[in-house]
Each structure stands twice: as C-alpha cells, then as structure tokens.
C-alpha cells in the first residue's frame, strides 16, 4: 500500500508497457527472422520430433514427380503404341487350304476318276496401297505425344505442389505471427488487469473485456488457420503419396510434417519474356507459346490426323492377293500314271460400288484432322488468356508489395508505437492501442499474403513458358535429386 501511495504503480505501468512496446517494435522491421526462429522453436517442440526435417519446396516437387503414377501410365502407353506400330507393319498370315476334290460318289475310290485330286493350296492377301506403312507412322506420331504430355504433366505437378506447399507455408507463418502477437496481447491484458485492480489510472472495465475479447479472437483465428493448414497438408499428401500409405491421414501429416520456414527461390522469367508480356503483343506471344509441351502434343495429334487422311485415301486402291495350289492325282486302275496339277493366280477387288462410302470416309478423316487443328487453336487461345491474366495479377501484386514496404508497413508500425506510447502516458485510450496492434498484425499478414501470392503467380508464369528444352533440363535436375528424394521419403515417412 505504501508503494501505491507513493505513486510508483504508474511508473511501473510505464516501464512494463514500454517493455511490451520494445518487444513489439523488434518485430516490426525484422519479421522474417523472428518468424523463422519462432516457427522452428514451436515446431520442434510441439508439432514434430527432432528427427524430422522440414519439407522444402524442391523436395516436395521431387517426391511428387517420383511417385506420380500418371507418368508411369504414360510411359506404358507410349511403349504399347510403339509395339503396336511395329506389329502392324507386317503382312497378314497366309491362308493354307487342304481338300479332296472331285471324289466320285458311286464308289468313293480315289483312283476311279481322272479328276479326283488331293489338293493343297496357299493364299496371301496384301493390304491396300501403303496402308501398313501409314498406320505404322500414324501410331508412331501418336506415341511421340506422350513425352510431351509427360513434360506438361511435370510442369503442372510443379505448379500444383508449389501452390499447396505455399498454402501450407502461408498458414504456418501466419500462425507464428498470431502466436507471437498473442503473447503481447496477453502481457497487455495482464497490465490492464493489474492497473484496474489497483484503481490507479484511467483503466476501465471495458478495457479488460476488450483485451480478453481480442485474445479470444486471436484464438479463433488460430483455429481457423490450423484448419487451413491441415487442409493444405492433406491435399499436399495426395501428391506425395505412392499408393501404399492410405492409412496416413491429413491430420497425421500436419502433426508430424512441416515445411521449411524460409521462402523458396523461384526462377524468374527471362527479361525477353517479361518484355514480351509487358508489350502485350499477342502475335509474338502466341509464337512463344507454340513451343509449350501441351501445344506440341496437340501438333503430334495433328500429324497423326494427317496420316489418317492418307490412310483413308488408300481405300480407293484395290486389295491384291496371290494364291497357289498343288493337286495330286492317283494312278488309274490299270496302273497308268496321271499328271499332277499346279495352279497359281492373283485376285483383286474392284472398288466400283463403294465410291460413295470411300468418299465419306476420306471426308470424315479430313474433318477430324481439321477438328484437331481447332483444338490447338483453342488451347493456344486459352494459354494466352491465362498468361495475360496471371501477368496482370503479378504486376498488381508487385505494386502492392512496394506500397506496403514503402508506406503501409512503416505507418502501421508507427501508429502502433504512438498509440501505445500515448496510453502509457495516460493520454490515450486502450481501444486505440488494441486497434493499432490488430492493424499492425493484419498488415504483416497482408505482406506475407502478397509474398506468397507473388510466388504462386511466378510459378504459374513459369509453367506457361515451359519449353521442351527447359522441361528436359528440369527433368535431368529432378533425376539428380531422385536419391535424395527417396531418402527424404523414408525420413518423413511419406508412403509408410
């Protein structure tokens, strides 16, 4: 009581709140370092054992591509088409025939009549024109689309896994931010409670209620974020699953796994590509996108469609066949020898009454080939629209990032410090302190969201400008990480 009467409690309030102010200020301009250390401490102590390493983005992509059954299916279908093309380019099997001709019915004696024969023959049919060679080439063209489809699949896998990994990272980092600010709000609530209990200062009961309310709201936000984190972890698990770990649920993943607390390095677009996007030249952009694996795969279908037109035109040609036979005759009943017979001939059909049918088949093949060209046009137009939309979003995010870094982040930090300083000097309202702290937290969350959305947009832009050469280079790089990915798979218990 003597301590209170001497007026030391306001000084104690000022010192304590200044300590809170110092703690909050140290987070304002060095958010990343504190977030990383906080997440590492929290995860190592509560979420995962020490022997589990955080999952980086590159490792997640490597594992997803390693265990993707779609790629295996594509390889099998390509090999099946190649085997079929080799099998189809061969003549049909010759047809053998053995028969007894002109056997008399009055005695069924083989030597009774001179025309009675034991006949053996063979017949070989030949395809129309160059049908076999065209069919083989057509199947080979279709088989060549699978490597391109696999390149496109790997590029899409990179986008999907990156998006889910970044969503997991976003929730993980926001949880760290909120948990860190919750400590500050807890300290403020304790100070308010102590000041109100001592009846010193201008603390009101509504300030205590407001402090408890904000703590409750932060807890609710944490629960929502943990739900989002679990959802992203479950979706990410789908890509990291090898088909034998269905008993591993999303909650197990989020409980025992974590992602790296550092933002990944995403390869930026080439300056020439960025200049092309900035110029909004759709013609040159379409030429650039023509080298995308998805477009090249459609071109392989176009080549196969052209082969289909040539194959249909072979129907105008006749189908030829060759036949040969040997007929054995027995000696007559008087013992005189009879000559055996040998026959050979050719056969072919005359496409006279099927002219209309053949014309329709050729017309159908031509229309089907043109329809595939339309598929290419639609796919290319879709890519152009998507890349322009993503580029516009990327530019807007860059502008927002500059605004937040240059102005909003600094201003909200200054506002939080000023409101807390004013309240410390009994010249402000507690609700203003809380509002300023919430605004500062929301701004830091907005900055994190912008960073994550920028990386997601960058990954999508990289997908649009995936080329056959770049996909091959990425595939080689991923092959170099296969051993590391296999080790990581066993360490993080993915697939167990």
C-alpha angles and dihedrals in degrees: 000000000000087000091054094045092053087060097243095133095074088050090049088050090051093049093047095046089046087056089052089048090052092049092050094044093055088062097051103079100019100049098140098056094047093044092052094049092045093049092047091051094045095045096044092051103037115011107041141012118257093253093065117090123211113260112244123208095247091051092049091052092048092051093046092053092042094056099033107127091195090071091051091050091050092051091050092050091049091052090046091054092048091050091048092050091053092046095047095055094077135090119261116261115276116252117236123202132188122184148154112236133196098004109172115241097208094070108355088225114157093211098042100089127037093226096058108113141176100219131195122181143171130207129193124194122204124206122248112276113307095339096132095048091047093049090050092050091046092054091046090053090051090048091054091062092067096072087052092047090051090052090051090046092053091049091050090046089054090053095046096045092044091052093050093043091051091048089053089047092048093053091044093052095044089051088055092049094049094044090052093049090044088065090055092048089049090054091048091049091052091049091049091048092050093047093047092048091053091049090228121134132005098301113143131196091247088062090059091048091048092051092050091046092054091049089052091049091051090052089051091050090050091053091049092049092048088053090051090047092052091047092051089046092052092050091046089051089060089064094043094049119105095197098263101080104068089131089065105092129199091255089057090052095051091044098051103023133062136174127236115282093222125084111251123241109249118196111248125226119266114266090244091056092048090050089050092052092046091052091054090219103163095185095057090038090056090050089052093049091050088082092059112120092235091056093044089052090056089050089057088055089050090054089049089050091054088052087053090057091052090047092053090051090058087072088078090066125082123252111234131206137183125209133183132178140182122209122198120206125194125229116270123257091267091056098254116145121246123207119246121232130236121192133186132175148151131233133198136168126238113224093212104124098037098060093114092048092050092048090053092049092052091046091050091051091050092050092048090052091050090049090057089053087054089053088057092050092050093047092049092048090050092051092050092051093047095047092049091049092048092046091051090049090048092053092049091050091051091053091048090049091054091048093050094044095046102037124356098050093049094043095050090048091051090046091052092049093046094049092048091048091049092050090049089056091048089248100110144052124256092227088061090053092051093045092050092049091049090049090050091050092048091050092052089049089050090052090052091048091052091050092050094045090049091055092047091051090047091053091050092049090051089053093055091054095046110135132189091255095047091047090052091050092048090048091053090049091050091049088056088056095048093096092047091047091052091052091047091049091059093043097052089039094237106164096020 
